[in-house]
């Protein structure tokens, strides 16, 4: 399996994250991708390629220009305002407030942010743009006839809506890749999100569409970020009714229970008849992940890959979460090796 990877991910190297009432070293850090690419090379998984540059058009097919303009210019505007630290939002257009973008960058951050943990830094935009190109290149490989590809995206993307960032995500890589395939011949694409956290951004983007089936296995939002989306009764609207499937699970979920959810998801995907599958590959379902509460073990990720291969579809893996950094390479590559060896 070919891996698409760029060292430009290192440009996203935030120093602060708001967690537990403190500014801490971010859980989403450059070493995550470095552990994964090192494991890929150690295991000889396949070719490692730089991404092609598809420009802004496929990004704008998902994200409006006013949002990408904000991401591109936010750091400069933050510094021009005289702020010293990294850019963290402090206020939001909450219930019964006017939904209108402010002029001042301090307010504009809250207008575009989902949550406060994710700081914006000097080269965040450059890394996010590069990450989207990684996903697009992986999608293009499937369009060219590859049976599978791994887009080692960093920063991740599944929490980013069309016009909001947060949860360590800025551009929705999986959504951009899926739309690229739809724009170039695919009729239907399935997105299966197996990250511990619900893919709220991806759901929001495709919620009223029938050309993308979105399924997410995740920690119950009553107990886990992003808290305000991902309940089982959310099934789509309008043309998209019935094209969203959420499978929230409680603290302490074991692999046996989680795998039952995966089987249900794969059955739904087979029924849907998609031309391709995009897997939002988060491995923060791991038992030792510091910000999650599922109980999957490293060997379970091999089985997961085997189960995914049984779907027998062109499959793009797009890297999402996983914050047990020492094990992230083992766990992510186990999924890919399980897929390849099935």
Residue pairs with C-beta under 8 A, 6 or more apart in sequence:
1 45
1 46
1 148
1 149
1 150
1 336
1 339
1 340
2 46
2 47
2 48
2 49
2 141
2 146
2 149
2 150
3 37
3 40
3 45
3 46
3 47
3 48
3 49
3 149
3 150
3 152
4 49
4 50
4 51
4 134
4 135
4 137
4 138
4 141
4 149
4 150
4 151
4 152
5 33
5 37
5 48
5 49
5 50
5 51
5 134
5 152
6 50
6 51
6 130
6 131
6 133
6 134
8 126
8 127
8 130
9 30
9 33
9 127
9 130
9 131
9 152
9 153
9 154
9 155
10 30
10 127
11 123
11 124
11 126
11 127
11 130
12 30
12 121
12 123
12 124
12 127
12 128
12 154
12 155
13 29
13 30
13 121
13 123
14 26
14 28
14 29
14 86
14 118
14 119
14 121
14 124
15 25
15 26
15 86
15 119
15 121
16 23
16 24
16 25
16 26
16 85
16 86
16 88
16 119
17 23
17 24
17 25
17 26
17 27
17 28
17 117
17 118
17 119
18 24
18 88
18 116
18 117
18 119
19 27
19 117
26 119
26 168
27 168
27 290
27 291
27 323
28 154
28 155
28 156
28 168
28 321
28 323
29 325
30 154
31 325
32 154
32 322
32 323
32 325
32 328
33 152
33 154
33 319
35 325
35 326
35 328
35 329
36 152
36 319
36 328
36 329
36 332
36 333
37 48
37 152
37 329
38 329
39 329
39 330
39 332
39 333
40 46
40 48
40 150
40 152
40 329
40 333
40 336
41 48
43 333
43 337
45 150
45 333
45 336
45 337
45 340
49 137
51 130
51 133
51 134
51 136
51 137
52 133
52 136
52 137
52 140
53 133
54 133
54 136
54 137
54 140
54 180
56 68
58 132
58 136
58 176
58 179
58 180
58 183
59 68
59 129
59 132
59 171
59 176
60 68
61 176
61 179
61 180
61 183
62 162
62 171
62 172
62 175
62 176
62 179
62 205
63 160
63 162
63 163
63 171
63 172
63 176
64 162
64 163
66 101
66 163
67 112
67 162
67 163
67 164
68 171
70 108
70 112
71 112
71 120
71 124
71 125
71 128
71 165
71 170
71 171
72 125
74 87
74 105
74 108
74 109
74 120
74 124
74 125
75 87
75 120
75 121
75 122
75 123
75 124
75 125
77 105
77 108
78 87
78 105
78 109
78 120
80 105
81 104
81 105
81 106
83 106
85 119
86 119
86 120
86 121
87 105
87 109
87 119
87 120
87 121
88 109
88 116
88 119
88 120
89 106
89 109
89 110
89 113
89 116
90 106
90 109
90 110
90 116
91 106
91 107
91 110
92 110
92 111
92 113
93 99
93 100
93 110
93 111
101 107
101 108
101 111
101 112
102 108
102 111
109 120
112 163
112 164
112 165
113 164
113 165
113 166
114 159
114 161
114 164
114 165
114 166
114 167
114 200
114 226
115 166
115 167
115 225
115 226
117 166
117 167
117 168
118 165
118 166
118 167
118 168
118 169
124 155
124 170
125 170
127 154
127 155
128 155
128 170
128 171
129 171
131 153
131 154
131 155
131 156
131 157
131 171
131 173
132 153
132 157
132 171
132 173
132 176
134 151
134 152
134 153
134 173
135 151
135 153
135 157
135 173
135 174
135 176
135 177
135 316
135 318
136 176
136 177
136 180
137 151
138 149
138 150
138 151
138 177
138 316
138 317
138 318
139 151
139 177
139 178
139 180
139 181
139 278
139 316
140 180
141 149
141 316
142 148
142 149
142 181
142 276
142 314
142 315
142 316
143 180
143 181
143 184
143 185
143 186
146 314
147 314
147 315
148 314
148 315
148 316
148 317
148 339
148 340
149 315
149 316
149 317
150 281
150 316
150 317
150 319
150 336
151 173
151 177
151 316
151 317
151 318
151 319
152 319
153 173
153 318
153 319
153 320
154 319
155 168
155 169
155 170
156 168
156 169
156 173
156 282
156 319
156 320
156 321
157 169
157 170
157 171
157 172
157 173
157 174
157 175
157 176
157 201
157 280
157 318
157 320
158 167
158 169
158 172
158 173
158 174
158 193
158 195
158 197
158 199
158 200
158 201
158 202
158 280
158 282
158 320
159 165
159 166
159 167
159 168
159 169
159 197
159 199
159 200
159 201
159 226
160 166
160 167
160 169
160 170
160 171
160 172
160 201
161 172
161 200
161 201
161 204
161 205
162 172
162 201
162 204
162 205
164 201
166 226
167 197
167 200
167 201
167 225
167 226
168 321
169 201
172 201
172 202
172 205
173 318
174 191
174 193
174 199
174 202
174 278
174 280
174 318
174 320
175 191
175 201
175 202
175 205
175 206
177 278
177 316
177 318
178 189
178 191
178 206
178 212
178 276
178 278
181 189
181 275
181 276
182 189
182 211
182 212
186 275
186 276
187 211
187 275
188 211
188 212
188 213
188 272
188 273
188 274
188 275
189 211
189 212
189 213
189 274
189 275
189 276
189 277
189 278
190 212
190 213
190 214
190 215
190 269
190 272
190 274
190 276
190 277
190 278
190 313
191 199
191 202
191 206
191 212
191 213
191 214
191 215
191 277
191 278
191 279
191 280
192 215
192 216
192 265
192 266
192 269
192 277
192 278
192 279
192 280
192 308
193 199
193 202
193 214
193 215
193 216
193 217
193 218
193 279
193 280
193 282
193 320
194 217
194 262
194 279
194 280
194 281
194 282
194 285
194 304
195 216
195 218
195 280
195 281
195 282
195 284
195 285
195 320
195 321
196 218
196 219
196 224
196 282
196 284
196 285
196 289
196 292
196 293
196 294
196 321
197 218
197 219
197 224
197 225
197 226
197 282
197 284
197 292
197 321
198 216
198 218
198 219
198 221
198 224
198 226
198 229
198 230
198 246
198 248
199 214
199 216
199 218
199 280
199 320
200 226
200 228
200 229
200 230
202 214
202 216
202 280
203 214
203 216
203 229
203 230
203 234
203 244
203 246
204 229
206 212
206 214
206 240
206 243
206 244
207 214
207 234
207 236
207 237
207 240
207 244
208 236
208 237
208 238
208 239
208 240
209 239
209 240
209 243
210 239
210 240
210 243
212 243
213 243
213 244
213 245
213 268
213 269
213 272
213 274
214 243
214 244
214 245
215 244
215 245
215 246
215 247
215 265
215 268
215 269
216 230
216 245
216 246
216 247
217 247
217 249
217 258
217 261
217 262
217 265
218 224
218 230
218 246
218 247
218 248
218 249
219 248
219 249
219 250
219 251
219 253
219 292
219 293
219 294
220 230
220 248
220 249
220 250
220 251
221 227
221 228
221 229
221 230
221 231
221 248
222 248
223 250
223 251
223 293
224 292
224 293
225 291
230 246
230 248
231 246
231 248
232 246
232 247
232 248
234 244
234 246
235 241
235 242
235 243
235 244
235 245
235 246
236 242
236 243
236 244
243 272
245 264
245 265
245 268
247 261
247 264
247 265
249 257
249 258
249 261
249 294
251 293
252 293
252 294
252 295
253 293
253 294
253 295
254 294
254 295
255 295
255 296
255 297
255 300
255 303
258 285
258 294
258 296
259 300
259 303
259 304
259 307
262 304
262 307
263 307
266 307
266 308
266 310
266 311
269 277
269 311
269 313
270 311
274 313
275 314
276 313
276 314
276 315
276 316
277 308
277 311
277 313
277 314
277 315
277 316
278 315
278 316
278 318
279 308
279 315
279 316
279 317
279 318
280 318
280 320
281 317
281 318
281 319
281 320
281 332
281 335
282 319
282 320
282 321
282 322
283 289
283 301
283 321
283 322
283 328
283 331
283 332
283 335
284 291
284 292
284 321
284 322
284 323
284 324
285 292
285 294
285 296
286 292
286 294
286 296
286 297
286 298
286 301
286 322
286 324
286 327
286 331
287 294
287 295
287 296
287 297
288 324
288 327
289 322
289 323
289 324
290 323
290 324
291 323
292 323
296 304
298 327
298 330
298 331
298 334
299 334
301 331
301 332
301 334
301 335
301 338
302 334
302 335
302 337
302 338
303 338
304 334
304 335
304 338
305 334
305 335
305 336
305 337
305 338
305 339
305 340
305 341
305 342
306 338
306 339
306 341
306 342
308 315
308 335
308 338
308 339
309 315
309 338
309 339
309 340
309 342
310 342
315 339
317 335
317 336
317 339
319 332
322 328
322 331
322 332
324 331
